[in-house]
Amino acid sequence: MTSSNSEFEIGKLIGVVAALTESHKDASESRLRMHELQALTLEIHTLRNEVKGLNEGRMPSSRA
């Protein structure tokens, strides 16, 4: 393999590593957003149940 071929192959490998790194970062951010959405969904369900209980005359739960 010539020097220019080696440099080309190394450049391709660097590009692949950079793409994989970016993909991993995107996946990590997606997982974080998914966890945030799950937490918000749980909060919405909790609030909806509390409102339903208030409408039925029950006392609200003690929330922090």
N, C-alpha and C positions, 0 to 999 in steps of 0.2 A: 504494500500500500504506500502510495507516495505521500509526501507531506501535505499537499493540498487536499488529497482524499481524506487523510486523517483529520485535518482541520475541519473539513466538511462534515465528516461523521461525528466529530466532537460537537460541532455546531448543531447538528440534528439532535444529538442526545441532550444537549443543553435545552433545546426547544421543547423536547418531550418532557424533560424534568420540570421545566417552567410551566408547561400546560398541566401536568399532573398536580403540581403544587397549587396552581390556581383552581383547578377542579376540586382539590381537597378543601381549600379555603371556602369555595362556594358551597360545598357539601356541609362543612361545619357551620357556616352561616345559615344554611337551610335547616339544619337540625336545631339550631338555636331558635330560629323563627318558629319552627314546628312546636318546640317546647313552650314558647311564649304563647302561641295560639292555643295550645292545650290548656295552659293555665288560665287564659282569658275565657275559654269555653267553660271551664269549671266554675269560674267566678260568675259568669252569666247564669249558669244553671242554679248556682247557690242563690243569687239575687232573685231570680225568677221564682224559686221556691219560697223565699222569704216574702216576696210581694204576694204570692198566692196565699200564704199563711196569714198575712195581714188582712187580706181581703176576706178571709174566712174568720177573722176575729182572733187569731192566735197572736201571742206576743212574739216579737222578733227574737231570733237567737242572739246571744252575746257574741259580737264579732270584734276582732282586734283592729 
